[in-house]
Amino acid sequence: MTIVHGGNVYELSALAGCSPEEILDFSASINPLGPPAGLEAVLSGCFRLLESYPDIHCRRLIEAISKFHDIDPACIAVTNGSTELIYWLPRALGVDSALAILPAFGEYVKAFELHGTRLEKIFSTPEKDFKPEVEQLDAALRNHAFDAVLLTHPSSPAGALLGVETIDWIAEKSSGPGPFLLVDEVFVDFCEQSSLKRLVAGARNLALIRSFTKFYGLPGLRIGYLLAPPRIAEKVKGFLPPWSVSTAAQAAGAWCLGREEYRLKTLELIEEQRRRLAAELSSIPGLEVFPSAANFLLVRMDRGLGPASSLKWDIFKRYRILIRDCGSFEGLGDSYFRVAVRLPEQNDRLVAALKDALSSPDSAAFPTISHARP
């Protein structure tokens, strides 16, 4: 199974004959502020420690995560990015059958397939702002006894939070016997008050997947973690390779969680610019913007405007601006694209480019990349 990702500026720059710095990347939803100021000194301070193995138990980082979320350290497992966690979960939990609510991050389906998991898919719809309904979930569980159910909160690529009824359903199901409830919360840092972490203490089979990548701007360091009841956290730890989280990553993650000024500045920026960008995009004829609680926006194009893949290449060729067409998300078609929320002047460039491209489309061919990873 081939997965297409955003953020492939290195491959695209080589293809286009430009430097990666020339590309304004709206395809990967990373904090536009970049990592917190001062992190350089933290990483430099790790230099002499590189001659020793990392802490195999990630104690400092787990302590910082525990303090930040006010959660028992026994409920935390740290991994080399949330994607590593995604690949270990089916094996660690013995997931032979699963229900996946799509569209979602494509690596979940691939991870289940590699494990040999029997997978059933149900789809959230644009008519419901891509929020799954309890009736859908109950109907699927009546038909099959799944080992796990996968949901995302907020969803990707739509950015929708789960509805109140669905959260109540998760609270009920996670406290008793039944399937593991795997909830992707890698974007919930942008709306932390909505996290389901409050349910972990009373849960039996709830697992929340978290990441430092999006909010703290650290995709190159690879830091992910699990919040789950101790028995699940221990199962996952038992399958992780030793020393998979580097000394630099552990130090950076622990330090970033203490940067409250940075966190508040990020939240203020993203909320303001998400609202402004959504309004600007909605004003362009033929574009519909879906509500989002994350740092990105999903947009649907009228059929008459052509496919999103053509628009993507058009504005890349003309303006070196990269958006994410969503044709690779199962459950969406080629009428959808996603854009990150970035700095004000960058968002202005995106809006101007889209207005120009949609008013004077250039459909000249451009080479297609079939597989790209960040």
Order of alpha helices (4+ residues) and beta strands (2+ residues): alpha-beta-alpha-alpha-beta-alpha-beta-alpha-beta-alpha-beta-alpha-beta-beta-alpha-beta-alpha-alpha-alpha-beta-beta-alpha-beta-beta-beta-alpha
